[in-house]
Amino acid sequence: MAHQTTIKVRGLSKIKFKLSRIAKDTPRKAERALYRLTSKAAEKTRQDMPGWIWDTGNLAGSIDNMVKWEKGKISGYVFTPVEYGIYVHFGTENEDGSVRMRKRPFMNIAMQYLAEHADEEFKRLVD
């Protein structure tokens, strides 16, 4: 003959509420964390951009960041809207393949910052 035991769990509704709250808050917290991270990466890039890239300061001053949601996924960006930024970063070549303008990969500063600091920023979400 099978024996049946009943267990009553107290506070289950409180646990459910807390879990739903965590689920609701996490995307907002992730967005803030990504914004902080990309903001710091943009600032680091503006500050550490080598002097030989500077001319008018237009390129360095244009480094910006943004975070946006696309199809339920969050993306963070560090960018420059200055049209010639891509040519400065990657350089240019003549038709024969010779270097016209050498590359000066200033956005690597942001990429390095992001690589070094992303883990610590996002670990705060689960602490």
N, CA, C and O atoms as CSV, one atom per row, in Angstrom:
chain,resi,resn,atom,element,x,y,z
A,1,MET,N,N,0.837,-1.167,0.000
A,1,MET,CA,C,0.000,0.000,0.000
A,1,MET,C,C,0.895,1.247,0.000
A,1,MET,O,O,1.823,1.354,0.802
A,2,ALA,N,N,0.601,2.192,-0.916
A,2,ALA,CA,C,1.395,3.410,-1.045
A,2,ALA,C,C,1.025,4.398,0.036
A,2,ALA,O,O,-0.135,4.551,0.419
A,3,HIS,N,N,2.053,5.053,0.504
A,3,HIS,CA,C,1.856,6.058,1.538
A,3,HIS,C,C,1.960,7.431,0.889
A,3,HIS,O,O,2.889,7.665,0.116
A,4,GLN,N,N,1.088,8.298,1.160
A,4,GLN,CA,C,1.063,9.627,0.566
A,4,GLN,C,C,1.425,10.654,1.636
A,4,GLN,O,O,0.917,10.631,2.757
A,5,THR,N,N,2.334,11.566,1.238
A,5,THR,CA,C,2.745,12.620,2.148
A,5,THR,C,C,2.431,13.964,1.508
A,5,THR,O,O,2.652,14.151,0.311
A,6,THR,N,N,1.941,14.858,2.262
A,6,THR,CA,C,1.645,16.199,1.780
A,6,THR,C,C,2.629,17.162,2.424
A,6,THR,O,O,2.844,17.157,3.636
A,7,ILE,N,N,3.217,17.988,1.570
A,7,ILE,CA,C,4.148,18.995,2.066
A,7,ILE,C,C,3.568,20.352,1.712
A,7,ILE,O,O,3.198,20.610,0.567
A,8,LYS,N,N,3.500,21.187,2.687
A,8,LYS,CA,C,2.988,22.527,2.458
A,8,LYS,C,C,4.176,23.486,2.435
A,8,LYS,O,O,4.964,23.542,3.379
A,9,VAL,N,N,4.292,24.235,1.345
A,9,VAL,CA,C,5.394,25.189,1.199
A,9,VAL,C,C,4.857,26.575,1.495
A,9,VAL,O,O,3.943,27.060,0.827
A,10,ARG,N,N,5.424,27.192,2.486
A,10,ARG,CA,C,5.016,28.545,2.845
A,10,ARG,C,C,5.884,29.546,2.088
A,10,ARG,O,O,7.076,29.319,1.879
A,11,GLY,N,N,5.295,30.612,1.698
A,11,GLY,CA,C,6.051,31.672,1.033
A,11,GLY,C,C,6.254,31.440,-0.456
A,11,GLY,O,O,7.039,32.150,-1.084
A,12,LEU,N,N,5.565,30.464,-1.033
A,12,LEU,CA,C,5.728,30.174,-2.451
A,12,LEU,C,C,5.323,31.366,-3.322
A,12,LEU,O,O,5.974,31.650,-4.328
A,13,SER,N,N,4.285,32.040,-2.949
A,13,SER,CA,C,3.856,33.203,-3.735
A,13,SER,C,C,4.901,34.312,-3.681
A,13,SER,O,O,5.079,35.049,-4.651
A,14,LYS,N,N,5.592,34.431,-2.549
A,14,LYS,CA,C,6.649,35.422,-2.410
A,14,LYS,C,C,7.835,35.072,-3.320
A,14,LYS,O,O,8.423,35.953,-3.947
A,15,ILE,N,N,8.176,33.791,-3.384
A,15,ILE,CA,C,9.262,33.321,-4.254
A,15,ILE,C,C,8.899,33.575,-5.714
A,15,ILE,O,O,9.723,34.069,-6.483
A,16,LYS,N,N,7.668,33.239,-6.094
A,16,LYS,CA,C,7.206,33.476,-7.466
A,16,LYS,C,C,7.292,34.958,-7.818
A,16,LYS,O,O,7.722,35.324,-8.912
A,17,PHE,N,N,6.879,35.802,-6.881
A,17,PHE,CA,C,6.920,37.245,-7.118
A,17,PHE,C,C,8.358,37.710,-7.329
A,17,PHE,O,O,8.634,38.474,-8.253
A,18,LYS,N,N,9.277,37.251,-6.472
A,18,LYS,CA,C,10.681,37.659,-6.590
A,18,LYS,C,C,11.284,37.181,-7.907
A,18,LYS,O,O,12.025,37.922,-8.552
A,19,LEU,N,N,10.975,35.954,-8.312
A,19,LEU,CA,C,11.492,35.434,-9.585
A,19,LEU,C,C,10.943,36.217,-10.768
A,19,LEU,O,O,11.675,36.508,-11.713
A,20,SER,N,N,9.671,36.557,-10.724
A,20,SER,CA,C,9.092,37.335,-11.822
A,20,SER,C,C,9.698,38.731,-11.873
A,20,SER,O,O,9.891,39.302,-12.946
A,21,ARG,N,N,9.991,39.269,-10.697
A,21,ARG,CA,C,10.620,40.593,-10.617
A,21,ARG,C,C,12.021,40.564,-11.210
A,21,ARG,O,O,12.412,41.480,-11.934
A,22,ILE,N,N,12.780,39.509,-10.902
A,22,ILE,CA,C,14.131,39.350,-11.456
A,22,ILE,C,C,14.049,39.258,-12.976
A,22,ILE,O,O,14.817,39.909,-13.684
A,23,ALA,N,N,13.124,38.455,-13.472
A,23,ALA,CA,C,12.965,38.295,-14.919
A,23,ALA,C,C,12.594,39.620,-15.589
A,23,ALA,O,O,13.041,39.908,-16.699
A,24,LYS,N,N,11.781,40.411,-14.914
A,24,LYS,CA,C,11.352,41.695,-15.464
A,24,LYS,C,C,12.489,42.718,-15.446
A,24,LYS,O,O,12.637,43.486,-16.397
A,25,ASP,N,N,13.291,42.742,-14.386
A,25,ASP,CA,C,14.347,43.738,-14.221
A,25,ASP,C,C,15.614,43.449,-15.015
A,25,ASP,O,O,16.355,44.375,-15.344
A,26,THR,N,N,15.876,42.191,-15.327
A,26,THR,CA,C,17.141,41.818,-15.953
A,26,THR,C,C,17.386,42.516,-17.287
A,26,THR,O,O,18.489,43.025,-17.484
A,27,PRO,N,N,16.437,42.575,-18.212
A,27,PRO,CA,C,16.716,43.278,-19.475
A,27,PRO,C,C,17.068,44.753,-19.272
A,27,PRO,O,O,17.961,45.281,-19.935
A,28,ARG,N,N,16.364,45.409,-18.358
A,28,ARG,CA,C,16.641,46.825,-18.068
A,28,ARG,C,C,18.039,46.984,-17.466
A,28,ARG,O,O,18.772,47.908,-17.819
A,29,LYS,N,N,18.399,46.083,-16.564
A,29,LYS,CA,C,19.726,46.141,-15.955
A,29,LYS,C,C,20.810,45.830,-16.987
A,29,LYS,O,O,21.878,46.441,-16.969
A,30,ALA,N,N,20.539,44.891,-17.877
A,30,ALA,CA,C,21.500,44.554,-18.929
A,30,ALA,C,C,21.712,45.744,-19.859
A,30,ALA,O,O,22.833,46.018,-20.287
A,31,GLU,N,N,20.635,46.439,-20.165
A,31,GLU,CA,C,20.743,47.626,-21.023
A,31,GLU,C,C,21.590,48.702,-20.354
A,31,GLU,O,O,22.442,49.316,-20.996
A,32,ARG,N,N,21.357,48.926,-19.075
A,32,ARG,CA,C,22.162,49.921,-18.343
A,32,ARG,C,C,23.633,49.515,-18.277
A,32,ARG,O,O,24.523,50.349,-18.440
A,33,ALA,N,N,23.878,48.228,-18.036
A,33,ALA,CA,C,25.258,47.738,-17.960
A,33,ALA,C,C,25.959,47.915,-19.302
A,33,ALA,O,O,27.110,48.347,-19.349
A,34,LEU,N,N,25.276,47.586,-20.383
A,34,LEU,CA,C,25.868,47.727,-21.711
A,34,LEU,C,C,26.097,49.189,-22.063
A,34,LEU,O,O,27.086,49.530,-22.713
A,35,TYR,N,N,25.189,50.047,-21.637
A,35,TYR,CA,C,25.372,51.479,-21.878
A,35,TYR,C,C,26.590,52.011,-21.109
A,35,TYR,O,O,27.402,52.757,-21.656
A,36,ARG,N,N,26.704,51.619,-19.844
A,36,ARG,CA,C,27.887,52.036,-19.050
A,36,ARG,C,C,29.170,51.557,-19.719
A,36,ARG,O,O,30.137,52.310,-19.836
A,37,LEU,N,N,29.172,50.320,-20.150
A,37,LEU,CA,C,30.354,49.721,-20.768
A,37,LEU,C,C,30.735,50.439,-22.057
A,37,LEU,O,O,31.902,50.780,-22.249
A,38,THR,N,N,29.768,50.674,-22.944
A,38,THR,CA,C,30.084,51.339,-24.211
A,38,THR,C,C,30.427,52.818,-23.991
A,38,THR,O,O,31.236,53.381,-24.728
A,39,SER,N,N,29.817,53.444,-22.988
A,39,SER,CA,C,30.159,54.841,-22.672
A,39,SER,C,C,31.614,54.949,-22.238
A,39,SER,O,O,32.342,55.834,-22.687
A,40,LYS,N,N,32.027,54.044,-21.365
A,40,LYS,CA,C,33.411,54.061,-20.891
A,40,LYS,C,C,34.386,53.739,-22.025
A,40,LYS,O,O,35.473,54.314,-22.086
A,41,ALA,N,N,34.008,52.832,-22.917
A,41,ALA,CA,C,34.867,52.489,-24.058
A,41,ALA,C,C,35.001,53.679,-25.003
A,41,ALA,O,O,36.088,53.935,-25.520
A,42,ALA,N,N,33.912,54.408,-25.234
A,42,ALA,CA,C,33.965,55.593,-26.093
A,42,ALA,C,C,34.843,56.677,-25.462
A,42,ALA,O,O,35.650,57.308,-26.145
A,43,GLU,N,N,34.681,56.883,-24.166
A,43,GLU,CA,C,35.493,57.882,-23.461
A,43,GLU,C,C,36.968,57.520,-23.503
A,43,GLU,O,O,37.815,58.384,-23.729
A,44,LYS,N,N,37.278,56.252,-23.288
A,44,LYS,CA,C,38.670,55.781,-23.329
A,44,LYS,C,C,39.250,56.015,-24.722
A,44,LYS,O,O,40.401,56.432,-24.852
A,45,THR,N,N,38.473,55.754,-25.745
A,45,THR,CA,C,38.930,55.964,-27.120
A,45,THR,C,C,39.202,57.436,-27.379
A,45,THR,O,O,40.229,57.781,-27.963
A,46,ARG,N,N,38.294,58.311,-26.950
A,46,ARG,CA,C,38.500,59.758,-27.134
A,46,ARG,C,C,39.764,60.222,-26.413
A,46,ARG,O,O,40.533,61.020,-26.949
A,47,GLN,N,N,39.974,59.718,-25.199
A,47,GLN,CA,C,41.125,60.159,-24.397
A,47,GLN,C,C,42.448,59.599,-24.896
A,47,GLN,O,O,43.461,60.298,-24.897
A,48,ASP,N,N,42.441,58.339,-25.320
A,48,ASP,CA,C,43.694,57.668,-25.659
A,48,ASP,C,C,44.026,57.659,-27.144
A,48,ASP,O,O,45.022,57.060,-27.551
A,49,MET,N,N,43.211,58.310,-27.949
A,49,MET,CA,C,43.478,58.343,-29.375
A,49,MET,C,C,44.843,58.997,-29.591
A,49,MET,O,O,45.095,60.093,-29.090
A,50,PRO,N,N,45.717,58.326,-30.333
A,50,PRO,CA,C,47.069,58.880,-30.530
A,50,PRO,C,C,47.036,60.278,-31.136
A,50,PRO,O,O,46.183,60.589,-31.968
A,51,GLY,N,N,47.964,61.102,-30.712
A,51,GLY,CA,C,48.026,62.486,-31.169
A,51,GLY,C,C,48.195,62.633,-32.663
A,51,GLY,O,O,47.747,63.622,-33.245
A,52,TRP,N,N,48.847,61.648,-33.303
A,52,TRP,CA,C,49.062,61.769,-34.743
A,52,TRP,C,C,47.788,61.566,-35.549
A,52,TRP,O,O,47.782,61.804,-36.757
A,53,ILE,N,N,46.708,61.131,-34.907
A,53,ILE,CA,C,45.424,61.053,-35.599
A,53,ILE,C,C,44.722,62.404,-35.545
A,53,ILE,O,O,43.965,62.760,-36.448
A,54,TRP,N,N,44.980,63.139,-34.489
A,54,TRP,CA,C,44.299,64.414,-34.289
A,54,TRP,C,C,44.738,65.421,-35.341
A,54,TRP,O,O,45.922,65.536,-35.660
A,55,ASP,N,N,43.797,66.122,-35.852
A,55,ASP,CA,C,44.068,67.253,-36.733
A,55,ASP,C,C,43.232,68.399,-36.184
A,55,ASP,O,O,43.748,69.313,-35.541
A,56,THR,N,N,41.966,68.334,-36.443
A,56,THR,CA,C,41.056,69.358,-35.920
A,56,THR,C,C,40.411,68.899,-34.616
A,56,THR,O,O,39.807,69.707,-33.910
A,57,GLY,N,N,40.530,67.608,-34.288
A,57,GLY,CA,C,39.854,67.057,-33.121
A,57,GLY,C,C,38.450,66.591,-33.450
A,57,GLY,O,O,37.746,66.074,-32.583
A,58,ASN,N,N,38.037,66.772,-34.698
A,58,ASN,CA,C,36.698,66.396,-35.115
A,58,ASN,C,C,36.462,64.895,-34.976
A,58,ASN,O,O,35.419,64.476,-34.475
A,59,LEU,N,N,37.412,64.093,-35.410
A,59,LEU,CA,C,37.251,62.641,-35.343
A,59,LEU,C,C,37.197,62.167,-33.886
A,59,LEU,O,O,36.286,61.429,-33.508
A,60,ALA,N,N,38.146,62.578,-33.090
A,60,ALA,CA,C,38.176,62.163,-31.684
A,60,ALA,C,C,36.927,62.641,-30.941
A,60,ALA,O,O,36.369,61.907,-30.125
A,61,GLY,N,N,36.497,63.851,-31.221
A,61,GLY,CA,C,35.328,64.389,-30.553
A,61,GLY,C,C,34.019,63.736,-30.973
A,61,GLY,O,O,32.995,63.886,-30.307
A,62,SER,N,N,34.065,63.014,-32.081
A,62,SER,CA,C,32.831,62.399,-32.588
A,62,SER,C,C,32.591,60.985,-32.064
A,62,SER,O,O,31.520,60.422,-32.294
A,63,ILE,N,N,33.557,60.404,-31.370
A,63,ILE,CA,C,33.399,59.035,-30.870
A,63,ILE,C,C,32.215,59.011,-29.911
A,63,ILE,O,O,32.156,59.795,-28.964
A,64,ASP,N,N,31.282,58.112,-30.164
A,64,ASP,CA,C,30.046,58.080,-29.384
A,64,ASP,C,C,29.648,56.622,-29.126
A,64,ASP,O,O,30.306,55.694,-29.597
A,65,ASN,N,N,28.594,56.444,-28.394
A,65,ASN,CA,C,28.090,55.093,-28.109
A,65,ASN,C,C,26.576,55.098,-28.119
A,65,ASN,O,O,25.941,56.144,-27.986
A,66,MET,N,N,26.006,53.912,-28.280
A,66,MET,CA,C,24.560,53.760,-28.163
A,66,MET,C,C,24.239,52.300,-27.902
A,66,MET,O,O,25.025,51.403,-28.206
A,67,VAL,N,N,23.079,52.093,-27.338
A,67,VAL,CA,C,22.556,50.760,-27.057
A,67,VAL,C,C,21.161,50.718,-27.642
A,67,VAL,O,O,20.378,51.652,-27.468
A,68,LYS,N,N,20.847,49.635,-28.336
A,68,LYS,CA,C,19.486,49.538,-28.851
A,68,LYS,C,C,19.028,48.083,-28.898
A,68,LYS,O,O,19.819,47.144,-28.988
A,69,TRP,N,N,17.722,47.956,-28.834
A,69,TRP,CA,C,17.072,46.651,-28.899
A,69,TRP,C,C,16.635,46.404,-30.332
A,69,TRP,O,O,16.023,47.268,-30.959
A,70,GLU,N,N,16.951,45.217,-30.850
A,70,GLU,CA,C,16.538,44.827,-32.191
A,70,GLU,C,C,16.047,43.387,-32.146
A,70,GLU,O,O,16.810,42.471,-31.839
A,71,LYS,N,N,14.779,43.195,-32.452
A,71,LYS,CA,C,14.184,41.857,-32.482
A,71,LYS,C,C,14.432,41.089,-31.187
A,71,LYS,O,O,14.769,39.905,-31.210
A,72,GLY,N,N,14.263,41.768,-30.071
A,72,GLY,CA,C,14.403,41.133,-28.767
A,72,GLY,C,C,15.836,40.938,-28.297
A,72,GLY,O,O,16.064,40.334,-27.250
A,73,LYS,N,N,16.800,41.437,-29.051
A,73,LYS,CA,C,18.208,41.323,-28.654
A,73,LYS,C,C,18.778,42.722,-28.458
A,73,LYS,O,O,18.432,43.670,-29.163
A,74,ILE,N,N,19.655,42.811,-27.482
A,74,ILE,CA,C,20.273,44.101,-27.175
A,74,ILE,C,C,21.659,44.155,-27.814
A,74,ILE,O,O,22.407,43.177,-27.792
A,75,SER,N,N,21.984,45.308,-28.377
A,75,SER,CA,C,23.293,45.511,-29.001
A,75,SER,C,C,23.867,46.828,-28.503
A,75,SER,O,O,23.137,47.797,-28.294
A,76,GLY,N,N,25.173,46.852,-28.315
A,76,GLY,CA,C,25.868,48.064,-27.913
A,76,GLY,C,C,26.879,48.450,-28.971
A,76,GLY,O,O,27.510,47.585,-29.577
A,77,TYR,N,N,27.035,49.726,-29.195
A,77,TYR,CA,C,27.908,50.215,-30.248
A,77,TYR,C,C,28.808,51.334,-29.734
A,77,TYR,O,O,28.387,52.176,-28.941
A,78,VAL,N,N,30.049,51.325,-30.200
A,78,VAL,CA,C,30.959,52.459,-30.058
A,78,VAL,C,C,31.299,52.802,-31.504
A,78,VAL,O,O,31.731,51.936,-32.265
A,79,PHE,N,N,31.106,54.058,-31.883
A,79,PHE,CA,C,31.211,54.407,-33.300
A,79,PHE,C,C,31.592,55.866,-33.488
A,79,PHE,O,O,31.632,56.654,-32.542
A,80,THR,N,N,31.869,56.195,-34.733
A,80,THR,CA,C,32.012,57.585,-35.131
A,80,THR,C,C,31.135,57.816,-36.355
A,80,THR,O,O,31.181,57.035,-37.306
A,81,PRO,N,N,30.340,58.878,-36.340
A,81,PRO,CA,C,29.541,59.193,-37.515
A,81,PRO,C,C,30.335,59.958,-38.589
A,81,PRO,O,O,29.825,60.222,-39.678
A,82,VAL,N,N,31.579,60.306,-38.268
A,82,VAL,CA,C,32.403,61.047,-39.215
A,82,VAL,C,C,32.714,60.138,-40.410
A,82,VAL,O,O,33.221,59.029,-40.246
A,83,GLU,N,N,32.402,60.627,-41.607
A,83,GLU,CA,C,32.501,59.817,-42.819
A,83,GLU,C,C,33.902,59.266,-43.072
A,83,GLU,O,O,34.037,58.140,-43.551
A,84,TYR,N,N,34.935,60.026,-42.765
A,84,TYR,CA,C,36.290,59.582,-43.082
A,84,TYR,C,C,36.898,58.685,-42.000
A,84,TYR,O,O,38.029,58.218,-42.136
A,85,GLY,N,N,36.136,58.448,-40.921
A,85,GLY,CA,C,36.648,57.615,-39.832
A,85,GLY,C,C,37.052,56.219,-40.284
A,85,GLY,O,O,38.067,55.690,-39.833
A,86,ILE,N,N,36.273,55.626,-41.164
A,86,ILE,CA,C,36.573,54.275,-41.643
A,86,ILE,C,C,37.892,54.241,-42.426
A,86,ILE,O,O,38.636,53.262,-42.361
A,87,TYR,N,N,38.169,55.314,-43.161
A,87,TYR,CA,C,39.407,55.361,-43.945
A,87,TYR,C,C,40.621,55.557,-43.044
A,87,TYR,O,O,41.694,55.010,-43.301
A,88,VAL,N,N,40.438,56.343,-41.987
A,88,VAL,CA,C,41.531,56.518,-41.022
A,88,VAL,C,C,41.806,55.193,-40.326
A,88,VAL,O,O,42.962,54.796,-40.177
A,89,HIS,N,N,40.750,54.508,-39.899
A,89,HIS,CA,C,40.917,53.259,-39.163
A,89,HIS,C,C,41.541,52.159,-40.031
A,89,HIS,O,O,42.500,51.511,-39.610
A,90,PHE,N,N,41.011,51.947,-41.223
A,90,PHE,CA,C,41.456,50.842,-42.074
A,90,PHE,C,C,42.497,51.228,-43.111
A,90,PHE,O,O,43.107,50.352,-43.724
A,91,GLY,N,N,42.711,52.521,-43.320
A,91,GLY,CA,C,43.647,52.956,-44.348
A,91,GLY,C,C,43.021,52.843,-45.730
A,91,GLY,O,O,41.894,52.371,-45.883
A,92,THR,N,N,43.768,53.281,-46.729
A,92,THR,CA,C,43.300,53.201,-48.114
A,92,THR,C,C,44.426,52.696,-48.995
A,92,THR,O,O,45.601,52.775,-48.637
A,93,GLU,N,N,44.050,52.177,-50.150
A,93,GLU,CA,C,45.023,51.679,-51.124
A,93,GLU,C,C,44.784,52.330,-52.475
A,93,GLU,O,O,43.672,52.742,-52.805
A,94,ASN,N,N,45.864,52.410,-53.250
A,94,ASN,CA,C,45.747,52.829,-54.637
A,94,ASN,C,C,45.245,51.649,-55.452
A,94,ASN,O,O,45.163,50.531,-54.944
A,95,GLU,N,N,44.913,51.886,-56.698
A,95,GLU,CA,C,44.417,50.808,-57.561
A,95,GLU,C,C,45.405,49.674,-57.698
A,95,GLU,O,O,45.000,48.525,-57.873
A,96,ASP,N,N,46.694,49.965,-57.623
A,96,ASP,CA,C,47.715,48.923,-57.760
A,96,ASP,C,C,47.975,48.176,-56.448
A,96,ASP,O,O,48.847,47.309,-56.391
A,97,GLY,N,N,47.232,48.506,-55.412
A,97,GLY,CA,C,47.375,47.827,-54.126
A,97,GLY,C,C,48.367,48.475,-53.183
A,97,GLY,O,O,48.499,48.045,-52.037
A,98,SER,N,N,49.059,49.488,-53.638
A,98,SER,CA,C,50.008,50.175,-52.755
A,98,SER,C,C,49.242,51.039,-51.761
A,98,SER,O,O,48.115,51.465,-52.016
A,99,VAL,N,N,49.879,51.284,-50.631
A,99,VAL,CA,C,49.235,52.052,-49.564
A,99,VAL,C,C,49.135,53.515,-49.960
A,99,VAL,O,O,50.125,54.162,-50.299
A,100,ARG,N,N,47.916,54.010,-49.905
A,100,ARG,CA,C,47.690,55.429,-50.156
A,100,ARG,C,C,47.717,56.184,-48.828
A,100,ARG,O,O,48.392,57.203,-48.685
A,101,MET,N,N,46.968,55.657,-47.863
A,101,MET,CA,C,46.971,56.214,-46.510
A,101,MET,C,C,47.077,55.031,-45.551
A,101,MET,O,O,46.249,54.120,-45.585
A,102,ARG,N,N,48.077,55.049,-44.716
A,102,ARG,CA,C,48.268,53.910,-43.807
A,102,ARG,C,C,47.118,53.821,-42.816
A,102,ARG,O,O,46.485,54.821,-42.478
A,103,LYS,N,N,46.866,52.611,-42.362
A,103,LYS,CA,C,45.785,52.426,-41.394
A,103,LYS,C,C,46.217,52.923,-40.019
A,103,LYS,O,O,47.374,52.791,-39.622
A,104,ARG,N,N,45.261,53.492,-39.315
A,104,ARG,CA,C,45.473,53.976,-37.952
A,104,ARG,C,C,44.272,53.499,-37.134
A,104,ARG,O,O,43.324,54.254,-36.919
A,105,PRO,N,N,44.316,52.249,-36.682
A,105,PRO,CA,C,43.143,51.588,-36.062
A,105,PRO,C,C,42.785,52.110,-34.666
A,105,PRO,O,O,42.944,51.413,-33.664
A,106,PHE,N,N,42.305,53.332,-34.631
A,106,PHE,CA,C,41.982,53.982,-33.360
A,106,PHE,C,C,40.812,53.318,-32.630
A,106,PHE,O,O,40.733,53.411,-31.405
A,107,MET,N,N,39.913,52.657,-33.339
A,107,MET,CA,C,38.778,52.014,-32.676
A,107,MET,C,C,39.191,50.745,-31.939
A,107,MET,O,O,38.404,50.192,-31.171
A,108,ASN,N,N,40.407,50.285,-32.162
A,108,ASN,CA,C,40.905,49.133,-31.403
A,108,ASN,C,C,40.967,49.443,-29.910
A,108,ASN,O,O,40.894,48.538,-29.079
A,109,ILE,N,N,41.102,50.718,-29.576
A,109,ILE,CA,C,41.114,51.122,-28.168
A,109,ILE,C,C,39.784,50.720,-27.518
A,109,ILE,O,O,39.764,50.164,-26.420
A,110,ALA,N,N,38.684,51.004,-28.204
A,110,ALA,CA,C,37.356,50.640,-27.689
A,110,ALA,C,C,37.197,49.128,-27.623
A,110,ALA,O,O,36.689,48.600,-26.634
A,111,MET,N,N,37.627,48.430,-28.669
A,111,MET,CA,C,37.483,46.972,-28.690
A,111,MET,C,C,38.274,46.325,-27.556
A,111,MET,O,O,37.800,45.380,-26.925
A,112,GLN,N,N,39.463,46.827,-27.301
A,112,GLN,CA,C,40.278,46.290,-26.210
A,112,GLN,C,C,39.612,46.567,-24.861
A,112,GLN,O,O,39.568,45.692,-23.996
A,113,TYR,N,N,39.103,47.768,-24.687
A,113,TYR,CA,C,38.421,48.116,-23.440
A,113,TYR,C,C,37.229,47.195,-23.218
A,113,TYR,O,O,37.046,46.673,-22.118
A,114,LEU,N,N,36.426,46.994,-24.240
A,114,LEU,CA,C,35.253,46.127,-24.128
A,114,LEU,C,C,35.655,44.701,-23.780
A,114,LEU,O,O,35.033,44.068,-22.926
A,115,ALA,N,N,36.684,44.197,-24.434
A,115,ALA,CA,C,37.140,42.828,-24.171
A,115,ALA,C,C,37.625,42.664,-22.730
A,115,ALA,O,O,37.401,41.626,-22.108
A,116,GLU,N,N,38.283,43.682,-22.210
A,116,GLU,CA,C,38.853,43.604,-20.867
A,116,GLU,C,C,37.838,43.839,-19.749
A,116,GLU,O,O,38.048,43.370,-18.631
A,117,HIS,N,N,36.748,44.550,-20.022
A,117,HIS,CA,C,35.840,44.960,-18.957
A,117,HIS,C,C,34.422,44.399,-19.039
A,117,HIS,O,O,33.641,44.592,-18.108
A,118,ALA,N,N,34.073,43.722,-20.109
A,118,ALA,CA,C,32.699,43.218,-20.272
A,118,ALA,C,C,32.326,42.230,-19.169
A,118,ALA,O,O,31.240,42.323,-18.597
A,119,ASP,N,N,33.212,41.290,-18.866
A,119,ASP,CA,C,32.888,40.287,-17.845
A,119,ASP,C,C,32.551,40.923,-16.501
A,119,ASP,O,O,31.546,40.575,-15.881
A,120,GLU,N,N,33.386,41.850,-16.054
A,120,GLU,CA,C,33.147,42.446,-14.730
A,120,GLU,C,C,31.854,43.263,-14.721
A,120,GLU,O,O,31.146,43.289,-13.714
A,121,GLU,N,N,31.546,43.920,-15.821
A,121,GLU,CA,C,30.315,44.715,-15.879
A,121,GLU,C,C,29.077,43.831,-15.828
A,121,GLU,O,O,28.113,44.156,-15.135
A,122,PHE,N,N,29.093,42.723,-16.552
A,122,PHE,CA,C,27.909,41.866,-16.599
A,122,PHE,C,C,27.798,40.919,-15.409
A,122,PHE,O,O,26.710,40.423,-15.120
A,123,LYS,N,N,28.895,40.664,-14.722
A,123,LYS,CA,C,28.818,39.856,-13.498
A,123,LYS,C,C,27.993,40.553,-12.434
A,123,LYS,O,O,27.396,39.903,-11.575
A,124,ARG,N,N,27.959,41.870,-12.490
A,124,ARG,CA,C,27.164,42.646,-11.529
A,124,ARG,C,C,25.672,42.355,-11.655
A,124,ARG,O,O,24.918,42.561,-10.703
A,125,LEU,N,N,25.242,41.881,-12.818
A,125,LEU,CA,C,23.828,41.572,-13.015
A,125,LEU,C,C,23.372,40.404,-12.171
A,125,LEU,O,O,22.206,40.340,-11.781
A,126,VAL,N,N,24.270,39.479,-11.881
A,126,VAL,CA,C,23.886,38.280,-11.140
A,126,VAL,C,C,24.341,38.318,-9.693
A,126,VAL,O,O,24.028,37.408,-8.926
A,127,ASP,N,N,25.061,39.335,-9.312
A,127,ASP,CA,C,25.513,39.456,-7.910
A,127,ASP,C,C,24.391,39.916,-7.024
A,127,ASP,O,O,24.582,40.074,-5.818
